[in-house]
Amino acid sequence: MLSNIGNFLLFLNVFLSFLVIFYSFQNLKTSQNKIFKNIYQINLFQCTSILICFLTLISAFLTSDFSLLSVYQNSHSLKPTFYKISGTWGNHEGSLLLWVIILTIFSFLFLILNKKHPKNYRLYTLIIQNFLILGFLFFILFNSNPFSIITPVPNEGLGLNPILQDPALAIHPPLLYIGFVGSSIYFSSAIASMITNYSDKMFATSIKSWVLVSWAFQTLGILVGSIWAYYELGWGGFWFWDPVENASLLPWFAMTALFHSLLVLEKRNALYFWVIILCLLTFILSVTGTFLVRSGILNSVHTFANDPSRGIYILIFLSMMIIGSIYFLFTKYKPNNYRINSNSKETFVLINNWFMMFYLITVLLGTLYPIFTDVISKNKISVGPPFYNTVIIPIVVIFLFLMAIGPQTKWIKNKFENIKELLVITAGAVLINFTIIFFFKSYSFISNLIIISSIFLIISSLFDFFKKEKINLARIISHLSFGFLILFIGLNHNFSVEKDFNLKLGETKQMENYEFFLQDLELNQHKNFKAVVGKLKVSNLLTNERRILKPEIRIYDNPQTLTYETSIQTNFFRDYYLTMSNIDRSDYYNIKFQKKPLMIWIWISAFMISIGGFLSTFRNAKYN
């Protein structure tokens, strides 16, 4: 029954998308400046029906309707209700349906919220967006249908992957998809802009809020995913350059360059080419990430699927997008002749763009290189933190200084009126850095530069806040938080302690200034898993500080899986982080202990960066 309802609603949405496209083309032929009323009505009906379709899938998970293949493969009757709901989008098929919902809602909201912009521009945006919707609807219907049935109907489901049964990961995909999929609306707008030659300040105004919204949600989604990986996967850090992590970071770089370019287009009617390229690139990178995650060519705990046929469809769809984008660039784009003074805010924005492109290309190469070597030479290699740290960190130092100086410069031509202020800030940053070295310990030359440049950005942003003239609070919060983020990452890297050893019950082990005692092991029964809980006493011999940490080994029945749950004790200064895993045919347990300084401040800084994005959105909506 639910399968029939779901499939009917999917086909209905295909029909509605064709109707939107048909009536939009009819509307383009008329001379009137208004959009047909029935286009608004069809779009509203389209949004309503796709939401009902998604609610139908949720109800199937809630009622454990195992006649649906997606429910059978990703749920179990004993699963807590919260994880039954999150299981709806915690799989390939359900997550694609969520993609279509966001595509459809953004399309409708763009139509009703951008009424002061030209009819033709809005209609072409709507047409392109609905072609994207159709592409994903056909993918769902013929390759990844969440309403596919299974016969005979099983009595019980296989269950949701245990590592996905987590509150953070339940909200991580929707947040990230608003960023990923939200970029589709300015992809469509960019093509509509070239077709209609709508390329001035008003075009920048029409997409600025959408860029900021998607960027803020993308930042928040990346943050939540990073926190989940920190405590769930036992990796013990904030970022691991995992290929799927990288796939979420790629469009973030393009978005960041895009909304800075929009500032120039809005103020000076320049960098239109950059805006168009970045609008197209952001969504193309989002679909590229989808291809990598769902094609099976990446090996990661985050990947959704490993069906080559799905990868082929997305690759064809991605290729069509790229070819279509290039076609419109060559046939519709009209270059603008504008000159930018080398000493101006516009130049600093342009430099920011090149930095973002450098980071993007570096991460893209690091992610794709192992895939190509595997295909060409059958050699499996991995590109890890040493590569990224070596290539990116020295460039970050320069970027942080320019990020601090850029907002101080003026439009058109700068007069370097704040040289004295910048010298004072530099001296302050160097002094604080040497104070850290004096009270703690010395560290590498490049680490010193990272600390100095991040403090430079922090002090510069604080100076901005206390200036008498009108301040941009959203920009100050984002830049200040980014400075703190890099500072805390640098300090965390330099002052972390990591120990890896084996221990059996009742045994004590001393390593440098730390003593570890495996005091007890308990077996606990929970609703959907059993847990072996270790009780470890960790003593700092220098400070006489003692802590009890309780890592877990969880045994799940549906599906049968072992997971290793981290024990973390957090305060404002450091995290104590410990995992325990069993060694086969032995009384010993492998213990991984880490002391991670200032971890909570890394999360807070990243969260505040996204808050700056949301404030920018509200500020932009207020003034436009």
Secondary structure, DSSP 8 states (H G I E B T S, - for coil): -HHHHHHHHHHHHHHHHHHHHHHHHHHHTS--SS--HHHHHHHHHHHHHHHHHHHHHHHHHHTT-TTBHHHHHH--TTS-HHHHHHTTTSSHHHHHHHHHHHHHHHHHHHHHH-TTS-HHHHHHHHHHHHHHHHHHHHHHHHT--TT-B-SS--SS-----GGG-SHHHHHHHHHHHHHHHHHHHHHHHHHHHHHHT--SHHHHHHHHHHHHHHHHHHHHHHHHHHHHHHHHS---SS----HHHHHHHHHHHHHHHHHHHHHHHHHHS--HHHHHHHHHHHHHHHHHHHHHHHBS-S--TT---B-HHHHHHHHHHHHHHHHHHHHHHHHT---------SSSHHHHHHHHHHHHHHHHHHHHHHHHHHHHHHHHH-------HHHHHHHHHHHHHHHHHHHHHGGGS-SS----TTHHHHHHHHHHHHHHHHHHHHHS----HHHHHHHHHHHHHHHHHHHHHT-SS---HHHHHHHHHHHHHHHHHHHHHHH-EEEEEEEETT-EEEETTEEEEEEEEEEEE-SSEEEEEEEEEEEETTTTEEEEE--EEEEEETTEEEEEE-EEEE-SSEEEEEEEEE-TTSSEEEEEEEEEETHHHHHHHHHHHHHHHHHHHHHHHHH-
